[in-house]
Amino acid sequence: MTLPPLENFEENIHKLHQAAKLFPPICNVLLEKQQNWLHIAMQPHLYGFSTQAFPQGGKLVLNTEESAVFYYRGSGGAVPFPLKLYTQKSLFEGILQAMSEDEFVGFFDDLAGDSLTEKLLGKIYAKKPEALPDAIEEHSKTGKLILDTDAINAYMQALDMIYTGIARWRARVNGHLSPAVVWGEHFDLSTLWFKDADMDEYKPHINIGFAPFTEGVFERPYLYAYAYPYAENYTAPELTAPLKWETEAYTGIYVAYDDLAATGATVYDVEKYVSQMFEALKSVLA
């Protein structure tokens, strides 16, 4: 099977991203901090994205096949939120209201704010109140979350194939690796390879990932990889097409998804290109 073309993509992926963005703040408050911020990451599935289990056993799932968010209670049962009936703003309030009956019992009682969203984000940004207005705006968009299911399902198929290619590479490489997860903020799939066993994000590592877009820079999906930190006075590695050395949006390697799909690339090609990116970056890692 080859990577599918992504049509009617941009508008739909941004709406899906609005829904996915609601998960990290909830995870940030309810889950204990994990190394490399993995507690706020989402698990990718062919049917969508899920959080880890919360303290009372609940879980959030963004189901792209049904175009809905589901809050699965730890005690049993699910609360559905069909996306077409909600805006990002009303969806966040609805999820928090449902979770206030178990995972968030008593949490909002003494917090300031005119909405549950403001109370939750106010708690997160208590030590950085100047950032709170922008955070509220970023999680309170008012356009209806009506999705083209064909466009989203094509993207989820593409994401699953990229995930599979990266997973195949991960299974063959030696070293210290983080799980391959999806981040709500950038909506990218990412895994880290660490040079040292302590797996500290501030120490030498290589990031391999797949992003659906970067606003203002790339409007279409792309494979990416970068090293941190780069060796002093390094020379950019020689790359063969479709790999490109990127220096404007970030410093690292860039591969346009559309270029891969146009050549009939498969998961085996994704694995091959990821391996080439990794080996190129190892040569310039500090």
C-alpha positions as MATLAB code, in Angstrom:
seq = 'MTLPPLENFEENIHKLHQAAKLFPPICNVLLEKQQNWLHIAMQPHLYGFSTQAFPQGGKLVLNTEESAVFYYRGSGGAVPFPLKLYTQKSLFEGILQAMSEDEFVGFFDDLAGDSLTEKLLGKIYAKKPEALPDAIEEHSKTGKLILDTDAINAYMQALDMIYTGIARWRARVNGHLSPAVVWGEHFDLSTLWFKDADMDEYKPHINIGFAPFTEGVFERPYLYAYAYPYAENYTAPELTAPLKWETEAYTGIYVAYDDLAATGATVYDVEKYVSQMFEALKSVLA';
ca = [
       0.000    0.000    0.000;
       1.308    3.439   -0.940;
       0.946    6.672    1.010;
      -2.426    8.243    0.129;
      -2.752   11.708   -1.419;
      -4.110   14.274    1.037;
      -6.903   16.350   -0.493;
      -9.103   18.975    1.160;
      -6.528   18.844    3.918;
      -5.686   22.216    5.428;
      -9.054   23.361    6.787;
      -9.889   19.938    8.185;
      -6.590   19.270    9.922;
      -6.759   22.625   11.718;
     -10.240   21.821   13.025;
      -9.077   18.397   14.212;
      -6.089   20.068   15.854;
      -8.422   22.367   17.790;
     -10.034   19.320   19.400;
      -6.702   17.592   20.079;
      -5.316   20.738   21.741;
      -7.779   20.291   24.603;
      -6.177   17.080   25.844;
      -2.729   18.320   27.022;
      -3.983   20.887   29.589;
      -6.189   18.231   31.176;
      -3.319   15.737   31.265;
      -0.989   18.417   32.631;
      -3.226   18.889   35.672;
      -4.344   15.320   36.339;
      -1.231   13.236   35.615;
       2.069   13.188   37.438;
       4.891   14.738   35.448;
       6.863   12.217   33.402;
      10.285   12.542   31.859;
      10.322   14.545   28.611;
       6.717   15.636   29.279;
       5.291   12.316   28.134;
       2.327   12.705   30.502;
       0.778   15.330   28.184;
       1.352   13.349   24.980;
      -1.301   11.350   23.119;
      -1.132    7.791   21.864;
      -1.773    7.524   18.087;
      -4.195    4.926   16.731;
      -5.664    4.316   13.297;
      -9.003    5.470   14.744;
      -7.617    8.593   16.440;
      -5.780    9.642   19.595;
      -6.034    8.768   23.281;
      -4.682    9.993   26.583;
      -3.169    7.854   29.287;
      -5.530    6.690   32.026;
      -6.322    9.371   34.597;
      -6.115    8.786   38.390;
      -9.766    7.683   38.656;
      -9.429    5.394   35.628;
     -10.962    7.726   33.056;
      -9.578    8.415   29.601;
     -10.175   10.794   26.689;
     -10.283    9.575   23.091;
     -10.506   11.674   19.944;
     -12.154    9.220   17.572;
     -11.641   10.392   13.988;
     -13.731    7.577   12.505;
     -16.779    8.839   14.409;
     -15.740   12.524   14.421;
     -16.244   12.674   18.153;
     -14.454   12.986   21.465;
     -15.352   10.354   24.040;
     -14.787   10.664   27.752;
     -14.615    7.124   29.125;
     -15.337    7.116   32.837;
     -13.258    4.920   35.117;
     -16.481    3.614   36.646;
     -17.819    2.616   33.230;
     -19.748    4.270   30.448;
     -18.776    6.936   27.957;
     -19.812   10.535   27.366;
     -19.788   11.325   23.605;
     -19.122   14.746   22.134;
     -19.904   14.728   18.379;
     -17.575   17.356   16.968;
     -20.087   18.793   14.496;
     -22.230   19.971   17.426;
     -19.403   21.863   19.106;
     -16.907   24.645   18.771;
     -13.524   24.285   20.432;
     -14.760   26.589   23.189;
     -17.984   24.678   23.916;
     -16.225   21.323   23.560;
     -13.672   22.224   26.238;
     -16.428   23.336   28.615;
     -18.437   20.179   27.937;
     -15.502   17.854   28.562;
     -14.502   19.642   31.763;
     -18.109   19.629   32.997;
     -18.372   15.855   32.420;
     -15.019   15.234   34.108;
     -15.961   17.408   37.105;
     -18.171   14.532   38.267;
     -15.201   12.211   38.887;
     -11.657   13.089   37.773;
     -12.114   16.776   38.646;
     -14.380   16.461   41.700;
     -13.894   19.598   43.813;
     -11.031   20.820   41.600;
     -12.783   23.951   40.307;
     -14.472   25.007   43.552;
     -11.964   27.590   44.765;
     -10.460   28.638   41.429;
     -11.058   32.053   39.862;
     -12.541   32.360   36.395;
     -15.804   32.823   34.526;
     -15.651   29.379   32.925;
     -14.151   25.980   33.654;
     -11.677   26.622   30.836;
     -10.465   29.828   32.503;
     -10.219   28.081   35.867;
      -8.192   25.163   34.490;
      -5.834   27.323   32.459;
      -5.576   29.812   35.316;
      -4.326   26.978   37.522;
      -1.732   25.967   34.929;
      -0.527   29.540   34.365;
      -0.703   30.654   37.999;
       3.033   31.440   38.008;
       2.911   33.043   34.558;
      -0.335   35.049   34.510;
       0.797   37.221   31.598;
       0.485   34.162   29.330;
      -3.064   33.318   30.455;
      -5.038   35.509   27.975;
      -3.263   33.976   24.979;
      -3.767   30.471   26.393;
      -7.485   31.074   26.831;
      -7.781   32.427   23.292;
      -5.869   29.455   21.888;
      -8.331   27.023   23.506;
     -11.551   28.966   22.853;
     -12.057   29.106   19.082;
     -15.703   29.541   18.097;
     -15.950   27.939   14.635;
     -17.941   24.713   14.373;
     -15.789   21.571   14.279;
     -17.403   20.083   11.171;
     -14.969   17.717    9.458;
     -14.726   16.123    6.039;
     -14.419   12.511    7.182;
     -12.814   11.379    3.915;
     -10.054   13.985    4.265;
      -9.434   13.161    7.911;
      -9.499    9.401    7.343;
      -6.920    9.786    4.568;
      -4.694   11.725    6.948;
      -5.107    9.123    9.678;
      -4.143    6.390    7.201;
      -1.074    8.436    6.250;
      -0.200    9.026    9.904;
      -0.543    5.323   10.682;
       1.739    4.405    7.786;
       4.335    6.982    8.863;
       4.038    5.672   12.426;
       4.604    2.128   11.153;
       7.674    3.164    9.161;
       9.142    4.962   12.188;
       8.312    1.993   14.418;
      10.139   -0.346   12.033;
      13.201    1.884   12.240;
      12.932    2.048   16.042;
      12.862   -1.759   16.203;
      16.227   -1.961   14.441;
      18.190    0.882   16.026;
      20.258    0.421   19.158;
      20.146    2.995   21.930;
      17.794    4.813   24.268;
      14.466    5.818   22.721;
      11.318    7.535   23.914;
       7.898    6.255   22.814;
       6.511    7.514   19.508;
       3.682    9.838   20.568;
       1.605   12.714   19.215;
       1.890   16.144   20.832;
      -1.241   18.247   21.058;
       0.534   21.589   20.743;
       2.243   21.042   17.372;
       0.131   17.970   16.517;
       3.286   16.142   15.441;
       4.258   12.505   15.845;
       7.684   12.311   17.456;
      10.229    9.968   19.006;
      13.597   10.819   20.559;
      16.855    8.869   20.387;
      19.211    9.722   23.225;
      22.959    9.427   23.257;
      22.992    8.753   27.006;
      20.987    6.392   29.187;
      19.502    9.117   31.401;
      17.382   10.282   28.413;
      17.532   13.950   29.401;
      15.992   16.296   26.802;
      18.724   18.846   27.536;
      21.453   16.369   26.623;
      22.432   15.083   23.151;
      19.530   13.536   21.260;
      17.954   13.199   17.828;
      14.281   13.905   17.191;
      12.526   11.990   14.404;
       8.997   13.113   13.625;
       6.099   13.832   11.300;
       4.134   17.087   11.423;
       0.862   17.898    9.625;
       1.905   21.561    9.277;
       3.807   24.390   10.898;
       1.709   27.548   10.834;
       3.231   30.317    8.776;
       5.993   28.040    7.472;
       4.727   24.718    6.089;
       1.034   24.333    5.292;
       1.364   20.669    4.308;
       2.698   17.598    6.181;
       6.369   16.702    6.343;
       8.834   14.282    7.866;
      11.467   15.997    9.956;
      14.556   15.236   11.991;
      16.990   17.352   13.952;
      19.846   16.896   16.388;
      20.479   18.651   19.701;
      23.032   20.002   20.161;
      25.000   20.054   16.936;
      28.736   19.565   17.064;
      30.763   22.769   17.086;
      31.674   23.935   13.567;
      29.798   21.017   11.973;
      29.266   20.725    8.242;
      25.740   19.956    7.070;
      25.586   16.306    5.965;
      25.245   15.427    2.294;
      21.716   14.267    1.522;
      20.014   12.702   -1.466;
      16.511   13.579   -2.668;
      13.874   13.727   -1.318;
      15.826   14.583    1.857;
      16.621   18.295    2.210;
      18.657   20.260    4.743;
      16.424   22.886    6.382;
      17.766   26.002    8.132;
      14.879   28.506    8.249;
      12.030   26.872   10.195;
      14.494   24.723   12.139;
      17.942   23.267   11.582;
      17.719   19.683   10.431;
      16.288   17.454    7.717;
      12.981   17.978    5.897;
      10.990   15.665    3.609;
       7.693   16.841    2.139;
       4.916   14.259    2.514;
       3.527   15.202   -0.899;
       6.870   14.315   -2.486;
       6.746   10.888   -0.851;
       3.134   10.259   -1.884;
       3.818   11.374   -5.460;
       6.501    8.701   -5.851;
       4.295    5.904   -4.495;
       6.249    5.584   -1.243;
       5.339    2.819    1.217;
       6.059    2.233    4.905;
       9.321    0.578    3.828;
      10.379    3.784    2.105;
       9.481    5.756    5.230;
      11.655    3.375    7.258;
      14.508    3.829    4.767;
      14.336    7.628    4.803;
      14.078    7.779    8.592;
      17.149    5.563    8.848;
      19.043    7.833    6.437;
      18.030   10.935    8.422;
      19.137    9.342   11.661;
      22.531    8.258   10.358;
      23.135   11.692    8.803;
      22.342   13.452   12.066;
      24.436   11.107   14.184;
      27.445   12.325   12.225;
      26.875   15.935   13.339;
      25.538   15.380   16.880;
      27.703   16.827   19.634;
];
